[in-house]
Amino acid sequence: MNDSIWLKGSVLTVIAAIFCIICALATYIKLKVIMKRLEKMVRNATEGCFQEEEFTESRISKLESDMAEFFKRSSLSSKNLEAEHLNIKSLIADISHQTKTPISNIMLYSELLGEKNLPEDCQELVRQVTKQSEKLDFLIRSLVKTSRLESGIISINISRQNVMTVIQRVVDEIRANAEKKQIAVEFERREALFSQIDARWTEEAIYNIVDNAVKYTPHGGTIRITVSEYEMFVRIDIADNGMGIAEAEQANIFGRFYRSPNASGEEGVGIGLYLARQIVRAEGGYMKVISELGRGATFSVYLRKG
């Protein structure tokens, strides 16, 4: 009797074990099929040829349907962004083209009027027209450059360039403006140092910083440009003994159109530092500023070493 009960128990145990093995095997096969389907869906999505293949009530079919809807909407968004990008490109080109001739004409007529024998009060008005025309021309050119950078219309072409040559061109270009205020621009050129940059755009960025220093440094001041070499970066320091920047404002000075209340009497539109940072960031570098109000400022540009 006991042997019969034991035998029945053993048989039931074996049957249960076989059943568990079959269930596990069936689950494994089902999971393997699901994984293959998922791998195929991901592969098709990566290759941009995703489409629904199963129309059932299963969860995998619902997932496939949801993914198809997601990629459809993503594709539409991508097309809309591309169309918007083309519209921005066209708008920037129109603004640049349509404003160039009128502003050039205004500046030309102002110059011609300045050559006439006009009363002093009229001469002053002509000087103001010329000054504001130049300011407007600078603003539009800066806005066009910034917009082209932000929208990707202009690409940064990075290559191995000598930083010293770039800075020397900036110093040569800014010297005339600095001499008008009797400001000394000191730059001791050392051996070649190379960075991974776009030379033309980096020159634009450094010029904007140095030009800012000239604007906010008093007559007879000094601007010093020094270059230091690190393991991963080349650092360019532009230091002046101008009005300085309050600590509370230092987080805002790189914002577009930001102008310090202390600088309201000086020329400028508040876009030079913003454009400079955009360029340096696009090259994989960064910028910092150290300053105290009334004690000048030092702008540091870190460029990737090349």
Disulfide bonds with the S-S distance in Angstrom:
none
